[in-house]
Amino acid sequence: MWPRLVQRQIPSRAMVYLSPVLALFLSLLAGVVLFIIMGVSPLAALHAFFIEPLSTSYGIAELGVKATPLILIGVALSLGFKAGVWNIGAEGQLIMGGLCGGAVALYFYGHDGFHIIPLMFLAGISGGCAWAAIVAFLRVRFNANEILTSLMLSYVAGLFLNLMVHGPLKDPDGFNFPESRQFSDSALLPILFEGTRVHIGAIIALLAVGLGWIILSRTLLGYQIKVAGSAPAACEHAGFSSSKIIWTTLLLGGGMAGLAGTIEVSGPIGQLLPNISPGYGFTAIIVAYVGRLHPLGVLFAGLLLALTYLGGETAQILLNLPVAVTGVFQGLLLFFLLACDVLINYRIQFGQPALAVEKN
């Protein structure tokens, strides 16, 4: 009996939601094989990855810290992906947002005032939007592929951050280390729970989920986004401006990524460093797809992918596994998700293959 794919007459709604679950299950199976090859107990490794980080209240709080930027960026990216605008450069937009927000914090170094954090947020959003605006302009004006331009600009942003922390923004009392001053207390995000690092950025992420849901389900923009992604020709026929949708989704994605960058530097980091993100902008792409491009799904997917970061750190400490295991797990999840998504439009059928007829 040979399996083959047969196209469905109607896409399976059940598989839309079952696909991420199946992909997670297959990722765990592949992880078991990987751990066996590495000579590590699969049970111990899986416990370190998915159970140990949540065994304490501090670990649960850290899950919120890691999930905050993933959810913020994932919600915005999901809107763009739904419209068929492929912003792959959220990492660069996060970096530029963190750099601009951090520059404001350093400008007000030694000063107190409730206005500093809002100004940092505004600068971070502006920095992310400006970086995304380059991509939008090139796409609308020259029809340049936004996948390539946004991705390449991420590396430019990383190099620019390095330049700034090695130069104008370097701590003058930092013994020549490439880092900025530690931010003043007035430039640090308030902590929600004493004894943890979870900050008000977690609340902002939840608000972003609600805002994303309202945009998609209750506004004309959300309707235009869904039409642009599912039927571009119908979008033009209805009089919706494709250029407007491109600009809106890219600026929204850039602004949210920039806000996430500012939250990172003013939250768990507290200064500017040559590397302010472990790859949140790229991981948020997986978050958006695992969350089925829906804000509520992004919330749960963000928590799941945040757990892989914590689990990777725990496995590195307890089992001496390389930190790259985190990226492997995330890559496996995306790979199996894309593979399982085939079952939305196709079903597996078992049957005897047709025998070739020999010509005499």
BELDAUR-V869850 format. One record per residue. N is the residue number from 1. RES is the residue in one small letter. SS is DSSP state (H for helix, E for strand, L for the rest). PHI is phi in radians with two decimals (* if undefined). NEAR is the number of other ideal C-beta (glycine too) atoms within 10 Angstrom. Layout:
n=N res=RES ss=SS phi=PHI near=NEAR
n=N res=RES ss=SS phi=PHI near=NEAR
This chain:
n=1 res=m ss=L phi=* near=7
n=2 res=w ss=E phi=-1.81 near=9
n=3 res=p ss=E phi=-1.35 near=8
n=4 res=r ss=E phi=-2.58 near=11
n=5 res=l ss=E phi=-1.62 near=12
n=6 res=v ss=E phi=-2.12 near=9
n=7 res=q ss=E phi=-1.20 near=8
n=8 res=r ss=L phi=-1.38 near=13
n=9 res=q ss=L phi=-1.23 near=4
n=10 res=i ss=L phi=-2.26 near=6
n=11 res=p ss=L phi=-0.97 near=12
n=12 res=s ss=L phi=-1.36 near=15
n=13 res=r ss=H phi=-1.23 near=9
n=14 res=a ss=H phi=-1.12 near=9
n=15 res=m ss=H phi=-1.23 near=18
n=16 res=v ss=H phi=-1.01 near=14
n=17 res=y ss=H phi=-1.67 near=12
n=18 res=l ss=H phi=-1.41 near=14
n=19 res=s ss=H phi=-1.02 near=23
n=20 res=p ss=H phi=-1.09 near=22
n=21 res=v ss=H phi=-1.16 near=11
n=22 res=l ss=H phi=-1.12 near=16
n=23 res=a ss=H phi=-1.11 near=22
n=24 res=l ss=H phi=-1.12 near=17
n=25 res=f ss=H phi=-1.09 near=12
n=26 res=l ss=H phi=-1.16 near=17
n=27 res=s ss=H phi=-1.13 near=21
n=28 res=l ss=H phi=-1.15 near=17
n=29 res=l ss=H phi=-1.10 near=13
n=30 res=a ss=H phi=-1.12 near=16
n=31 res=g ss=H phi=-1.12 near=20
n=32 res=v ss=H phi=-1.05 near=14
n=33 res=v ss=H phi=-1.09 near=10
n=34 res=l ss=H phi=-1.09 near=17
n=35 res=f ss=H phi=-1.17 near=21
n=36 res=i ss=H phi=-1.10 near=12
n=37 res=i ss=H phi=-1.08 near=8
n=38 res=m ss=L phi=-1.40 near=13
n=39 res=g ss=L phi=1.34 near=6
n=40 res=v ss=L phi=-2.00 near=17
n=41 res=s ss=L phi=-1.07 near=12
n=42 res=p ss=H phi=-1.05 near=16
n=43 res=l ss=H phi=-1.13 near=10
n=44 res=a ss=H phi=-1.13 near=14
n=45 res=a ss=H phi=-1.19 near=22
n=46 res=l ss=H phi=-1.16 near=17
n=47 res=h ss=H phi=-1.12 near=17
n=48 res=a ss=H phi=-1.15 near=23
n=49 res=f ss=H phi=-1.36 near=25
n=50 res=f ss=H phi=-2.04 near=18
n=51 res=i ss=L phi=-1.92 near=13
n=52 res=e ss=H phi=-1.00 near=18
n=53 res=p ss=H phi=-1.10 near=24
n=54 res=l ss=H phi=-1.79 near=14
n=55 res=s ss=L phi=-1.44 near=11
n=56 res=t ss=L phi=-2.28 near=10
n=57 res=s ss=H phi=-1.13 near=11
n=58 res=y ss=H phi=-1.14 near=14
n=59 res=g ss=H phi=-1.12 near=16
n=60 res=i ss=H phi=-1.12 near=15
n=61 res=a ss=H phi=-1.11 near=18
n=62 res=e ss=H phi=-1.11 near=22
n=63 res=l ss=H phi=-1.06 near=21
n=64 res=g ss=H phi=-1.14 near=23
n=65 res=v ss=H phi=-1.11 near=21
n=66 res=k ss=H phi=-1.25 near=24
n=67 res=a ss=H phi=-1.34 near=28
n=68 res=t ss=H phi=-0.97 near=28
n=69 res=p ss=H phi=-1.17 near=32
n=70 res=l ss=H phi=-1.13 near=28
n=71 res=i ss=H phi=-1.23 near=33
n=72 res=l ss=H phi=-0.99 near=32
n=73 res=i ss=H phi=-1.27 near=36
n=74 res=g ss=H phi=-1.07 near=36
n=75 res=v ss=H phi=-1.08 near=33
n=76 res=a ss=H phi=-1.18 near=33
n=77 res=l ss=H phi=-1.12 near=29
n=78 res=s ss=H phi=-1.09 near=28
n=79 res=l ss=H phi=-1.16 near=27
n=80 res=g ss=H phi=-1.15 near=28
n=81 res=f ss=H phi=-1.10 near=20
n=82 res=k ss=H phi=-1.12 near=20
n=83 res=a ss=L phi=-1.54 near=26
n=84 res=g ss=L phi=1.39 near=16
n=85 res=v ss=L phi=-1.89 near=27
n=86 res=w ss=L phi=-1.72 near=20
n=87 res=n ss=L phi=-1.44 near=33
n=88 res=i ss=L phi=-1.74 near=22
n=89 res=g ss=L phi=-1.83 near=32
n=90 res=a ss=H phi=-1.09 near=36
n=91 res=e ss=H phi=-1.10 near=26
n=92 res=g ss=H phi=-1.17 near=30
n=93 res=q ss=H phi=-1.17 near=36
n=94 res=l ss=H phi=-1.08 near=37
n=95 res=i ss=H phi=-1.08 near=33
n=96 res=m ss=H phi=-1.17 near=30
n=97 res=g ss=H phi=-1.14 near=37
n=98 res=g ss=H phi=-1.12 near=33
n=99 res=l ss=H phi=-1.15 near=27
n=100 res=c ss=H phi=-1.18 near=23
n=101 res=g ss=H phi=-1.13 near=32
n=102 res=g ss=H phi=-1.15 near=33
n=103 res=a ss=H phi=-1.10 near=19
n=104 res=v ss=H phi=-1.14 near=22
n=105 res=a ss=H phi=-1.06 near=28
n=106 res=l ss=H phi=-1.27 near=19
n=107 res=y ss=H phi=-1.11 near=13
n=108 res=f ss=L phi=-1.70 near=18
n=109 res=y ss=L phi=-1.03 near=14
n=110 res=g ss=L phi=1.51 near=8
n=111 res=h ss=L phi=-1.78 near=12
n=112 res=d ss=L phi=-2.01 near=11
n=113 res=g ss=L phi=2.74 near=12
n=114 res=f ss=L phi=-1.26 near=7
n=115 res=h ss=H phi=-1.38 near=11
n=116 res=i ss=H phi=-1.19 near=22
n=117 res=i ss=H phi=-1.12 near=22
n=118 res=p ss=H phi=-1.03 near=11
n=119 res=l ss=H phi=-1.16 near=16
n=120 res=m ss=H phi=-1.12 near=28
n=121 res=f ss=H phi=-1.06 near=21
n=122 res=l ss=H phi=-1.10 near=16
n=123 res=a ss=H phi=-1.15 near=22
n=124 res=g ss=H phi=-1.12 near=33
n=125 res=i ss=H phi=-1.08 near=23
n=126 res=s ss=H phi=-1.12 near=17
n=127 res=g ss=H phi=-1.11 near=30
n=128 res=g ss=H phi=-1.15 near=36
n=129 res=c ss=H phi=-1.11 near=23
n=130 res=a ss=H phi=-1.08 near=17
n=131 res=w ss=H phi=-1.19 near=30
n=132 res=a ss=H phi=-1.27 near=33
n=133 res=a ss=H phi=-1.11 near=14
n=134 res=i ss=H phi=-1.07 near=18
n=135 res=v ss=H phi=-1.13 near=32
n=136 res=a ss=H phi=-1.10 near=24
n=137 res=f ss=H phi=-1.09 near=15
n=138 res=l ss=H phi=-1.14 near=17
n=139 res=r ss=H phi=-1.23 near=23
n=140 res=v ss=H phi=-1.29 near=16
n=141 res=r ss=H phi=-1.42 near=9
n=142 res=f ss=H phi=-2.09 near=9
n=143 res=n ss=L phi=0.97 near=8
n=144 res=a ss=L phi=-1.26 near=15
n=145 res=n ss=L phi=-1.15 near=14
n=146 res=e ss=H phi=-1.21 near=23
n=147 res=i ss=H phi=-1.10 near=15
n=148 res=l ss=H phi=-1.23 near=14
n=149 res=t ss=H phi=-1.17 near=19
n=150 res=s ss=H phi=-1.18 near=30
n=151 res=l ss=H phi=-1.16 near=18
n=152 res=m ss=H phi=-1.14 near=14
n=153 res=l ss=H phi=-1.16 near=23
n=154 res=s ss=H phi=-1.11 near=21
n=155 res=y ss=H phi=-1.23 near=13
n=156 res=v ss=H phi=-1.10 near=15
n=157 res=a ss=H phi=-1.10 near=25
n=158 res=g ss=H phi=-1.08 near=18
n=159 res=l ss=H phi=-1.18 near=12
n=160 res=f ss=H phi=-1.17 near=16
n=161 res=l ss=H phi=-1.08 near=25
n=162 res=n ss=H phi=-1.03 near=15
n=163 res=l ss=H phi=-1.05 near=13
n=164 res=m ss=H phi=-1.24 near=18
n=165 res=v ss=H phi=-1.37 near=24
n=166 res=h ss=H phi=-1.54 near=14
n=167 res=g ss=L phi=-2.20 near=9
n=168 res=p ss=L phi=-1.04 near=10
n=169 res=l ss=L phi=-1.75 near=19
n=170 res=k ss=L phi=-1.22 near=17
n=171 res=d ss=L phi=-1.12 near=17
n=172 res=p ss=L phi=-1.16 near=6
n=173 res=d ss=L phi=-1.89 near=6
n=174 res=g ss=L phi=-1.73 near=14
n=175 res=f ss=L phi=0.96 near=5
n=176 res=n ss=L phi=1.21 near=8
n=177 res=f ss=L phi=-1.31 near=12
n=178 res=p ss=L phi=-1.36 near=18
n=179 res=e ss=E phi=-2.75 near=16
n=180 res=s ss=L phi=-1.52 near=25
n=181 res=r ss=L phi=-1.11 near=19
n=182 res=q ss=L phi=-1.20 near=15
n=183 res=f ss=L phi=-1.13 near=24
n=184 res=s ss=L phi=-1.15 near=17
n=185 res=d ss=H phi=-1.02 near=10
n=186 res=s ss=H phi=-1.24 near=16
n=187 res=a ss=H phi=-1.81 near=26
n=188 res=l ss=L phi=-1.82 near=20
n=189 res=l ss=L phi=-1.21 near=24
n=190 res=p ss=L phi=-1.10 near=10
n=191 res=i ss=E phi=-1.46 near=14
n=192 res=l ss=L phi=-1.40 near=15
n=193 res=f ss=L phi=-2.24 near=14
n=194 res=e ss=L phi=-1.04 near=5
n=195 res=g ss=L phi=1.53 near=9
n=196 res=t ss=L phi=-2.19 near=16
n=197 res=r ss=L phi=-1.90 near=16
n=198 res=v ss=L phi=-1.21 near=23
n=199 res=h ss=E phi=-2.18 near=22
n=200 res=i ss=L phi=-1.18 near=15
n=201 res=g ss=H phi=-1.05 near=27
n=202 res=a ss=H phi=-1.11 near=21
n=203 res=i ss=H phi=-1.17 near=13
n=204 res=i ss=H phi=-1.07 near=18
n=205 res=a ss=H phi=-1.11 near=26
n=206 res=l ss=H phi=-1.14 near=15
n=207 res=l ss=H phi=-1.13 near=11
n=208 res=a ss=H phi=-1.12 near=23
n=209 res=v ss=H phi=-1.09 near=21
n=210 res=g ss=H phi=-1.10 near=13
n=211 res=l ss=H phi=-1.12 near=15
n=212 res=g ss=H phi=-1.09 near=25
n=213 res=w ss=H phi=-1.14 near=17
n=214 res=i ss=H phi=-1.12 near=12
n=215 res=i ss=H phi=-1.06 near=19
n=216 res=l ss=H phi=-1.23 near=20
n=217 res=s ss=H phi=-1.81 near=12
n=218 res=r ss=H phi=-2.26 near=10
n=219 res=t ss=L phi=-2.26 near=11
n=220 res=l ss=H phi=-1.13 near=9
n=221 res=l ss=H phi=-1.04 near=18
n=222 res=g ss=H phi=-1.08 near=18
n=223 res=y ss=H phi=-1.13 near=15
n=224 res=q ss=H phi=-1.10 near=20
n=225 res=i ss=H phi=-1.07 near=27
n=226 res=k ss=H phi=-1.18 near=17
n=227 res=v ss=H phi=-1.20 near=18
n=228 res=a ss=H phi=-1.09 near=24
n=229 res=g ss=H phi=-1.40 near=19
n=230 res=s ss=H phi=-1.59 near=12
n=231 res=a ss=L phi=-2.58 near=12
n=232 res=p ss=H phi=-1.00 near=15
n=233 res=a ss=H phi=-1.14 near=7
n=234 res=a ss=H phi=-1.15 near=11
n=235 res=c ss=H phi=-1.10 near=21
n=236 res=e ss=H phi=-1.19 near=13
n=237 res=h ss=H phi=-1.14 near=10
n=238 res=a ss=L phi=-1.37 near=12
n=239 res=g ss=L phi=1.57 near=6
n=240 res=f ss=L phi=-1.36 near=18
n=241 res=s ss=L phi=-1.45 near=13
n=242 res=s ss=H phi=-1.16 near=17
n=243 res=s ss=H phi=-1.11 near=11
n=244 res=k ss=H phi=-1.10 near=13
n=245 res=i ss=H phi=-1.15 near=23
n=246 res=i ss=H phi=-1.09 near=22
n=247 res=w ss=H phi=-1.07 near=19
n=248 res=t ss=H phi=-1.12 near=20
n=249 res=t ss=H phi=-1.22 near=30
n=250 res=l ss=H phi=-1.22 near=30
n=251 res=l ss=H phi=-1.18 near=22
n=252 res=l ss=H phi=-1.12 near=25
n=253 res=g ss=H phi=-1.12 near=32
n=254 res=g ss=H phi=-1.14 near=34
n=255 res=g ss=H phi=-1.13 near=23
n=256 res=m ss=H phi=-1.20 near=34
n=257 res=a ss=H phi=-1.16 near=37
n=258 res=g ss=H phi=-1.10 near=34
n=259 res=l ss=H phi=-1.10 near=31
n=260 res=a ss=H phi=-1.07 near=34
n=261 res=g ss=H phi=-1.12 near=36
n=262 res=t ss=H phi=-1.13 near=31
n=263 res=i ss=H phi=-1.09 near=30
n=264 res=e ss=H phi=-1.14 near=27
n=265 res=v ss=H phi=-1.30 near=31
n=266 res=s ss=H phi=-1.68 near=26
n=267 res=g ss=H phi=-1.92 near=22
n=268 res=p ss=H phi=-1.20 near=19
n=269 res=i ss=H phi=-1.54 near=20
n=270 res=g ss=L phi=1.41 near=20
n=271 res=q ss=L phi=-2.96 near=21
n=272 res=l ss=L phi=-1.69 near=25
n=273 res=l ss=E phi=-2.20 near=18
n=274 res=p ss=L phi=-1.04 near=15
n=275 res=n ss=L phi=-2.34 near=12
n=276 res=i ss=L phi=-1.85 near=23
n=277 res=s ss=L phi=-2.52 near=24
n=278 res=p ss=L phi=-1.44 near=16
n=279 res=g ss=L phi=1.93 near=14
n=280 res=y ss=H phi=-1.00 near=28
n=281 res=g ss=H phi=-1.12 near=27
n=282 res=f ss=H phi=-1.36 near=19
n=283 res=t ss=H phi=-1.11 near=27
n=284 res=a ss=H phi=-1.10 near=33
n=285 res=i ss=H phi=-1.12 near=21
n=286 res=i ss=H phi=-1.12 near=21
n=287 res=v ss=H phi=-1.01 near=29
n=288 res=a ss=H phi=-1.07 near=30
n=289 res=y ss=H phi=-1.34 near=24
n=290 res=v ss=H phi=-1.10 near=25
n=291 res=g ss=L phi=-1.40 near=27
n=292 res=r ss=L phi=1.04 near=19
n=293 res=l ss=L phi=1.01 near=21
n=294 res=h ss=L phi=-2.16 near=20
n=295 res=p ss=H phi=-0.94 near=24
n=296 res=l ss=H phi=-1.18 near=14
n=297 res=g ss=H phi=-1.14 near=21
n=298 res=v ss=H phi=-1.09 near=31
n=299 res=l ss=H phi=-1.01 near=23
n=300 res=f ss=H phi=-1.26 near=17
n=301 res=a ss=H phi=-1.15 near=26
n=302 res=g ss=H phi=-1.10 near=32
n=303 res=l ss=H phi=-1.14 near=16
n=304 res=l ss=H phi=-1.12 near=20
n=305 res=l ss=H phi=-1.23 near=25
n=306 res=a ss=H phi=-1.11 near=24
n=307 res=l ss=H phi=-1.12 near=21
n=308 res=t ss=H phi=-1.17 near=23
n=309 res=y ss=H phi=-1.12 near=24
n=310 res=l ss=H phi=-1.13 near=23
n=311 res=g ss=H phi=-1.12 near=24
n=312 res=g ss=H phi=-1.10 near=24
n=313 res=e ss=H phi=-1.16 near=18
n=314 res=t ss=H phi=-1.15 near=20
n=315 res=a ss=H phi=-1.13 near=26
n=316 res=q ss=H phi=-1.16 near=16
n=317 res=i ss=H phi=-1.36 near=11
n=318 res=l ss=H phi=-1.42 near=13
n=319 res=l ss=H phi=-2.01 near=17
n=320 res=n ss=L phi=1.06 near=8
n=321 res=l ss=L phi=-1.42 near=21
n=322 res=p ss=L phi=-1.19 near=12
n=323 res=v ss=L phi=-1.14 near=12
n=324 res=a ss=H phi=-1.14 near=10
n=325 res=v ss=H phi=-1.04 near=22
n=326 res=t ss=H phi=-1.04 near=23
n=327 res=g ss=H phi=-1.11 near=16
n=328 res=v ss=H phi=-1.11 near=16
n=329 res=f ss=H phi=-1.08 near=24
n=330 res=q ss=H phi=-1.14 near=23
n=331 res=g ss=H phi=-1.15 near=12
n=332 res=l ss=H phi=-1.08 near=19
n=333 res=l ss=H phi=-1.09 near=25
n=334 res=l ss=H phi=-1.15 near=17
n=335 res=f ss=H phi=-1.04 near=14
n=336 res=f ss=H phi=-1.21 near=21
n=337 res=l ss=H phi=-1.13 near=20
n=338 res=l ss=H phi=-1.10 near=12
n=339 res=a ss=H phi=-1.18 near=13
n=340 res=c ss=H phi=-1.24 near=19
n=341 res=d ss=L phi=-1.13 near=18
n=342 res=v ss=H phi=-1.05 near=13
n=343 res=l ss=H phi=-1.27 near=19
n=344 res=i ss=H phi=-1.21 near=17
n=345 res=n ss=H phi=-1.83 near=13
n=346 res=y ss=E phi=-2.32 near=16
n=347 res=r ss=E phi=-2.17 near=14
n=348 res=i ss=E phi=-1.52 near=10
n=349 res=q ss=E phi=-2.15 near=11
n=350 res=f ss=E phi=-1.79 near=8
n=351 res=g ss=E phi=-3.01 near=10
n=352 res=q ss=L phi=-1.35 near=7
n=353 res=p ss=L phi=-1.14 near=8
n=354 res=a ss=L phi=-1.13 near=7
n=355 res=l ss=L phi=-1.44 near=6
n=356 res=a ss=L phi=-1.23 near=6
n=357 res=v ss=L phi=-1.66 near=6
n=358 res=e ss=L phi=-1.35 near=5
n=359 res=k ss=L phi=-1.61 near=4
n=360 res=n ss=L phi=-1.49 near=3
